[in-house]
Amino acid sequence: MIKTIANMKKYYLLTLFSLLLLINSCSDNTAQVDKFDLDSSAERFVFLVLSTGKYDKNYVDAYYGPEELKESAEKTDLSLPEIIEQADVLSATLLENYNSEKNPEIVARHNHLIRMCLSLKFRAQFIDGRNMTFDEESLLIYDAVAPSNSYEHYDTIIAELEDVLPGEGDLDKRFVEYRNQFIIPTEKLDDVFKSAVAEGRRRTKLHIKLPENESFKVEYVKDVSWGAYNWYKGNGFSLIQVNTDMPIYIDRAVDLACHEGYPGHHVYHTLLDMKYYRDSNWVEHSVYPLFSPKSILSEGTANFGISVAFPNDERMKFEKEVLFPLAGLDPEKVEEYYKIIGMTKDLNYVGNDIARDYLDGKIDRVEAVKKVMKYRLRTKEHAESNVDFYEIYRAYLITYNLGEDMVKDYVESKGGTADRPDKRWEEFIKIITVSMMPSELKLN
C-alpha cells in the first residue's frame, strides 16, 4: 500500500517507465552493458544524443561537454536502429538499477536519465520513420500531453474580441491593422530590446545570484522559422538571435528579453550548467536535446518567467515610462493595447489544436493556414510561417503554452501566487535550479 506522497511519486514514475519500456520496446534487450555505473550511463546517454544529432540537425540544441565524447560520436557511424537498440538497453539498465532509497539528488538524477533516455529512443524512432500522432509524440518525447479544445470554444473568444477591437471588416485584418501601430521601428529595435534585457537582468539579479562571468550577445537575423532563439554556448554565455523578417511589436521586447534572457533560457541553462556540469561533473547536463522533456521546463519557465520578473502593474509602468517613448510610440495607449493583447492570450492553445489536426492528417495545409489566420489573427504570410514551424517542430509546440501552465500551476500550488511576489520568485528559482521532469511537476 502506498502510504506517502513521496512513495506515490516513485511508484508513478516507475510504473510509467515500465509501461513505456514494455509497450514501446523495439529490441529483445539481448545487447550487453558493462557493470552499472551512473556516470558511465550518463556518458553513454550523451554519446547517443550526439549520435542522433547526425540524423536531425535540430536535435542537439547545445553541447558544451567533453570534446572526446563529441569526437567519438562523430567517428562512430551508428545507424538509427542501433541508436534505438542502445537507448532501449540503457533505459532498461537504468530502470533495473533504480534505488529509491538513495540520496534524493541521486534519485532525481536517475529519474532524469531514465526519462531523457526514453525520449531519445522515441525521437530516434520518429526520425527512423515511426508514425506517431501529435499526442503520442507529446507523451513519448515530452512527457506531457496538451489539452484539446473545440474551435467553437475559440469562436466565443473571437466574438468577444469582435466587440472590443476598433474598426470594421474581418477580425484578423482589423487586429493586424490595429497592432501595426505598435511596431518597433527598425532603427530603434536594438535600443528598445537592450533596454528591456537590462531591466530584466536587473530584476532577476535581485533574486538570483548569477555567475560573475555570465554574458550574452544579441544578433538580428533573417530567413529562419522562429521569432527569436537563445543558443546557449556553455560556461554562462549565450547568443540571442532575433528574427527581423516579421514586424516586432512593442510587447515582444519584454517578452523576448525575459524569455530568451532573464530570467528565461539564459539563466535556466547557465544555472543548470554551473550546478550540475561544472560543479558536480554530471555530464548529461552538458547537452541539451531540443526534442525532449527538458524543453517543457525550459520553455515553460522562460514564458512564466516574464510575469515573475514583470508583474502586470510594474510592466505597464516600465512600458509607459521607458519602452514606448524609446520606440517613439504613444505611451497613453499602453493600457488599451495590453488589454487587447491580453484577450488574445486566451487563444494560446489554438495553435496546438491546429497543428494536431494538420499533422494528424485531419486538415490540409491550406486549411491550416486559414485557421491560423482566423484564430491566431495573423496575416497570410505570418500564418504560412506558423505552419512552417508546425511542420519542422511538430509537438514541440506544447512546450510553450502547456509548459508555462504546468510551471505556473506548480509555483502557485506552493504558494507562489501573484500577490506574494517573493514566494513566487522562491518557487520559480527551485524549478530552474533542480533537474525535474514534467511528470514530476504534477507529483511534487
Secondary structure as the mmCIF struct_conf table of DSSP 4:
data_model
#
loop_
_struct_conf.conf_type_id
_struct_conf.id
_struct_conf.beg_label_comp_id
_struct_conf.beg_label_asym_id
_struct_conf.beg_label_seq_id
_struct_conf.end_label_comp_id
_struct_conf.end_label_asym_id
_struct_conf.end_label_seq_id
BEND BEND1 THR A 4 THR A 4
HELX_RH_AL_P HELX_RH_AL_P1 ILE A 5 ASN A 24
BEND BEND2 SER A 27 SER A 27
HELX_LH_PP_P HELX_LH_PP_P1 ASP A 34 ASP A 34
BEND BEND3 LYS A 35 LYS A 35
HELX_LH_PP_P HELX_LH_PP_P2 PHE A 36 PHE A 36
HELX_RH_AL_P HELX_RH_AL_P2 LEU A 38 GLY A 53
TURN_TY1_P TURN_TY1_P1 LYS A 54 TYR A 55
TURN_TY1_P TURN_TY1_P2 LYS A 57 TYR A 59
STRN STRN1 VAL A 60 TYR A 63
BEND BEND4 GLY A 65 GLY A 65
HELX_RH_AL_P HELX_RH_AL_P3 GLU A 67 LYS A 75
BEND BEND5 THR A 76 THR A 76
HELX_RH_AL_P HELX_RH_AL_P4 LEU A 80 GLU A 96
TURN_TY1_P TURN_TY1_P3 ASN A 97 ASN A 97
TURN_TY1_P TURN_TY1_P4 SER A 100 GLU A 101
BEND BEND6 LYS A 102 LYS A 102
HELX_RH_AL_P HELX_RH_AL_P5 PRO A 104 ILE A 127
TURN_TY1_P TURN_TY1_P5 ASP A 128 GLY A 129
HELX_RH_AL_P HELX_RH_AL_P6 PHE A 134 TYR A 142
BEND BEND7 ASP A 143 ASP A 143
HELX_RH_AL_P HELX_RH_AL_P7 TYR A 151 VAL A 164
BEND BEND8 LEU A 165 LEU A 165
BEND BEND9 GLY A 167 GLY A 169
HELX_RH_AL_P HELX_RH_AL_P8 LEU A 171 ARG A 179
HELX_RH_3T_P HELX_RH_3T_P1 ASN A 180 PHE A 182
STRN STRN2 ILE A 183 ILE A 183
HELX_LH_PP_P HELX_LH_PP_P3 ILE A 184 PRO A 185
HELX_RH_AL_P HELX_RH_AL_P9 THR A 186 LYS A 205
TURN_TY1_P TURN_TY1_P6 LEU A 206 HIS A 207
TURN_TY1_P TURN_TY1_P7 GLU A 212 ASN A 213
STRN STRN3 SER A 215 VAL A 221
BEND BEND10 ASP A 223 ASP A 223
BEND BEND11 SER A 225 GLY A 227
STRN STRN4 ALA A 228 GLY A 234
TURN_TY1_P TURN_TY1_P8 ASN A 235 GLY A 236
STRN STRN5 PHE A 237 ASN A 243
BEND BEND12 ASP A 245 MET A 246
STRN STRN6 TYR A 249 TYR A 249
TURN_TY1_P TURN_TY1_P9 ILE A 250 ILE A 250
HELX_RH_AL_P HELX_RH_AL_P10 ASP A 251 LEU A 256
HELX_RH_PI_P HELX_RH_PI_P1 ALA A 257 GLY A 261
BEND BEND13 TYR A 262 GLY A 264
HELX_RH_AL_P HELX_RH_AL_P11 HIS A 265 LEU A 272
HELX_RH_PI_P HELX_RH_PI_P2 ASP A 273 ARG A 278
TURN_TY1_P TURN_TY1_P10 ASP A 279 SER A 280
HELX_RH_3T_P HELX_RH_3T_P2 VAL A 283 SER A 286
STRN STRN7 VAL A 287 PRO A 289
BEND BEND14 LEU A 290 SER A 292
TURN_TY1_P TURN_TY1_P11 PRO A 293 PRO A 293
HELX_RH_AL_P HELX_RH_AL_P12 LYS A 294 ALA A 309
BEND BEND15 PHE A 310 PHE A 310
HELX_RH_AL_P HELX_RH_AL_P13 ASN A 312 PHE A 318
HELX_RH_PI_P HELX_RH_PI_P3 GLU A 319 LEU A 323
HELX_RH_AL_P HELX_RH_AL_P14 PHE A 324 ALA A 327
TURN_TY1_P TURN_TY1_P12 GLY A 328 GLY A 328
HELX_RH_3T_P HELX_RH_3T_P3 PRO A 331 LYS A 333
HELX_RH_AL_P HELX_RH_AL_P15 VAL A 334 THR A 344
HELX_RH_3T_P HELX_RH_3T_P4 LYS A 345 LEU A 347
TURN_TY1_P TURN_TY1_P13 ASN A 348 TYR A 349
HELX_RH_AL_P HELX_RH_AL_P16 VAL A 350 LEU A 359
TURN_TY1_P TURN_TY1_P14 ASP A 360 GLY A 361
BEND BEND16 LYS A 362 ILE A 363
HELX_RH_AL_P HELX_RH_AL_P17 ARG A 365 TYR A 375
BEND BEND17 ARG A 376 ARG A 376
HELX_RH_AL_P HELX_RH_AL_P18 LYS A 380 TYR A 393
HELX_RH_3T_P HELX_RH_3T_P5 ARG A 394 LEU A 397
HELX_RH_AL_P HELX_RH_AL_P19 ILE A 398 SER A 413
TURN_TY1_P TURN_TY1_P15 LYS A 414 GLY A 415
TURN_TY1_P TURN_TY1_P16 ALA A 418 ASP A 419
HELX_RH_AL_P HELX_RH_AL_P20 PRO A 421 ILE A 432
TURN_TY1_P TURN_TY1_P17 THR A 433 THR A 433
BEND BEND18 VAL A 434 VAL A 434
HELX_RH_AL_P HELX_RH_AL_P21 PRO A 438 LEU A 443
#
